[in-house]
């Protein structure tokens, strides 16, 4: 029944469903259990946010949406063609708390941001079909390798040798740079790295730039002097705050009790006088 309803959907509504089902929409998809089968579901407000996003605004041949009301209208229209159905979410379907939540289809269908909706549409499948065909072709090509023409087999052999040579060259560079670094650490501390960006997360060309670099430790960020003395106040400021009284800690001497510190208040003249 769902497939028949989806086939009757206008092209623009189908494109909206395809957009929401794609990863570019950013709809948070969760996994639930409906009639013992796992199924994807989402919350309504996530779909509303996707239709109001810049990614949707870049789409062509789709309804123009600028407000939340327009988004709800479009989502109600998509819901009418059973691309997704309103469901009620229950507790975990299994004994574990991490099991998928059990879902149950609600008879009254409408779209609301606070409700949950289960997907009954898998989106465009051309990538899946293309990947399957390509995998089958590769497997057949490998099985039929003895039947290949001699020129093709020779070309594959040269190609495989080139790949192995590149891998061997990479390992050789890694070993040589490590040996060179150990030598330079002993001879010319702190040491020199050849191709310091070789294992960095950069492009292929940037991995070999620069050619060499000193192994200098990273500088730690130093606090500014102004920050260290930010909370310190001068004696003059203390005098002003204490109303001309200078508070000084002195040691209290006495044989009957251990030495302790006490506060002594002394009147001093204001500096302004």
C-alpha positions, 0 to 999 in steps of 0.5 A: 500500500505504501509503494502505491501511495508513493507512486502517486506522489507529485515529483516535487513531493518525492524530491522533498522525501528524497532530500529528507532521506539523504544525508545532506538534510541532516535529519537525525535518524534513530533505529526502532522496532516495528512489528519485530523489524528494525526501522528508521524513525525521526522526530518531526522538529528535525525534519522542520529544521532540515526544510528551513536549512540553507541546504534545502534552499539550494535545491531545485524544483522543490517547494519554496519554504521560508517559514515554519508554517510552510514547512509543516504544510509541505511535511503534511503533504509528504506524510499523506503519500506514506513516505513516513508515518506517524508512530508512537514510541514505547519502551525498549523492545529487548531486555537491554535498555539500549535495545531499539525502542518499540514503535506502533503506527498511529491511525490518525496521521498528521505532522507535528514537530513533537511527534515521531515518524517512521520511514517507509521510503529508502530514498534513491537506490541508484548508488546501491545498484551501481555499487552492486554491479561494479562489485560483480564486475570486479569479481567476474574480472578477477575470476576470468583473469586467465582468459585475459589477453596477454597485453592486459595481463602484462599491464596489470602486472606492471601496475601491481609492481608499481603499487608495491614499489610505491608502498616499499618506497614509503616504508623506506623513507620512514625508516631512513628519516627515523635513522637520520633523526636519531643520528642528528639527536646525538650529533646536533641536538634537538634533531632534524626530521626529514619530511616532517609533514610525512604523517601529518593530515595534509595533502600528498604534495604537502606531505613532502614540504618542507624538506627538513625541519628542526625538532623544536618543542612547541612553545607554551602560551605564556600569561601576560604580566598584566594578568598576573598583577590584575588582582594585586593592589598597592598599599595606598589602595589598601589604605583607602579601602580600610579608611586610613587603617593599615592591617598587618599580621604579627606574631603573638608571643606567649608561653602558655599557647603556641605561636599564632598570627593575629591582626594589628590595626595601626592608624596612619596618615592619609597620603593625600594630606 
